[in-house]
Amino acid sequence: MDADVIVIGAGFSGLYALHRLRSLGFRTQVLEAADDVGGTWYWNRYPGARCDSESYYYCYSFDPGLEQEWRWSERYPGQEEIRAYLGHVADRHDLRRDITFGVRVGSARREEDGWTVTDTTGTSRRCRWLVTAVGCLSAANVPDIPGLADFGGEWHHTGQWPHDGVDVAGKRVGIVGTGSTGIQAIPVLAEQAGHLTVFQRTANYSIPARNAPLSEDEMAATKADYPSIRQVQQGSTNGHPFVNSDVDVLDLPADQRRELYEAAWERGGLRFRAAVKDVLTDPQVNEVTSDFLRDKIAEVVHDPATAETLTPRDHPFATKRPPIDSGYFETYNRENVTLVDVRADPIAAITRDGMRLESGAEHPLDVLVFATGFNALTGPLLAFDIRGRDGTSLREAWRDGPHTHLGLGVAGFPDLFTITGPGSPSVLTNMPTAIEQHVDWIADALVHLRDTGEVAEATPEAEREWAAEVARAAEATLLPQAASSWYLGANVPGKARVFLPYAGGYARYRQTCDDEAAAGYPGFGLA
Ligand code: N01
């Protein structure tokens, strides 16, 4: 065996997995396709790339010394700052010596006593346990639009942005997509480009981020308060350090409602959602909240027709991952920005000169940006060929949608553990919180397996029960109402429609995982 554990990926998940497993005495090797650590923060270098969670909690909690030592510069950390942070963590814990960079895994095959992991150059490595740390949003979704190969300009997906940047100064730039990424990139591209054309299919809600530098006093207060911040996160629905308000907005008179929403709008950020209770479960509460946000678009955007095109009416607020922004709607007041509604007039083809719509309208472009998202949760795991017991292929096993036990293990794939896999809360939570919980749980499980010599493989019964619980949790919310959501796999043509993350809440999920371990891992049929 080359290692006890092979971990695939060196982002937030892989780095912590390496640290934790190594400290427990497991010989651990990390394989990483990039030439440095960072994962999503290594690849997503598009203009405006920044985290939507606030810096003081979008970070590790496992190392109190690190919490005290690291200094975040802004309320929301930019991509480079997070990449620097992860680089610092790698150095602080001497992680790089067990990471092989520039190695893309091509396949992983289950053998009698472990796993053989083969990279795309044909080199194989053997281990007893395989842990995937491949992220949830790392498989780029580039739409299959006829003519892309003939485009005479340059095109890029935001998740594979060139490291040297893209010079858009004075150029005609087009961007497809108005999800979190597009909404971050559009204001920055508009400032740099000669002209920016935004091709919007689904109008989106967005809340102002209200980003700002962090003062010494704010940082000092946070550092002094970390134990209680972490405690709130652990007991929360989504791993954030704020609790949902218990205000029933429907009980309030109109002026008080307005006041409450205005205050939340002024504070900005993802915590807007927490300003009233039941926003994701009560359709009436959601509609009142959505209306407030729709009115804001009309207030900000000068041209009424553009404002109307930007106004989301086909899905309730926060049923698609809600973006936050810095000057997004204001950008449409600029002279050099055009909004094109490609739901009304769909994209027909990409030509040598730009974009052609079904109406025949042509939009000449020098640079085309795809902010078109990812093949979420399953894409990164199916990007390489995983073969389980008896040669079973994961792609085959998941043809009709993923099935897992707790998002951590898959029937037919012994001793494979998937950090933030489908069926875990992952993307519905603050990711570092979800990641630490998964890594800690997997580490404890591996200690147990090392001690007993047993093999862990999710049972089909446990998978069925968990799938029912994942579906029940989603149905208890308004989340499935967003028909085009990537939470449902709806953004990728041909992908099975299954609600992918667990919507039952982080704290409840953590308890379920703890109960599974305390009961001796019954859903993993130890043998
Ligand atoms: O991707 P998305 P994203 N023709 O899938 C459109 C995280 N994130 O990269 O809605 C035309 O949300 C698509 O339209 P529609 C965060 O979890 C985090 O923006 O499918 N349009 C949509 O507008 C986020 O949710 C942060 O109709 C097409 C857009 O492209 C997740 O990543 C920052 C199209 C895709 O939106 C993904 O966000 C950024 C087509 N053929 C992202 N195909 C931070 O916290 C797709 N679209 C930092």
Boltz pocket constraint, residues with backbone or C-beta under 6 A from the ligand:
constraints:
  - pocket:
      binder: B
      contacts: [[A, 49], [A, 50], [A, 51], [A, 52], [A, 53], [A, 137], [A, 141], [A, 143], [A, 144], [A, 176], [A, 177], [A, 178], [A, 179], [A, 180], [A, 181], [A, 182], [A, 184], [A, 199], [A, 200], [A, 201], [A, 202], [A, 321], [A, 342], [A, 347], [A, 371], [A, 372], [A, 373], [A, 374], [A, 427], [A, 484], [A, 486], [A, 491]]
      max_distance: 6.0
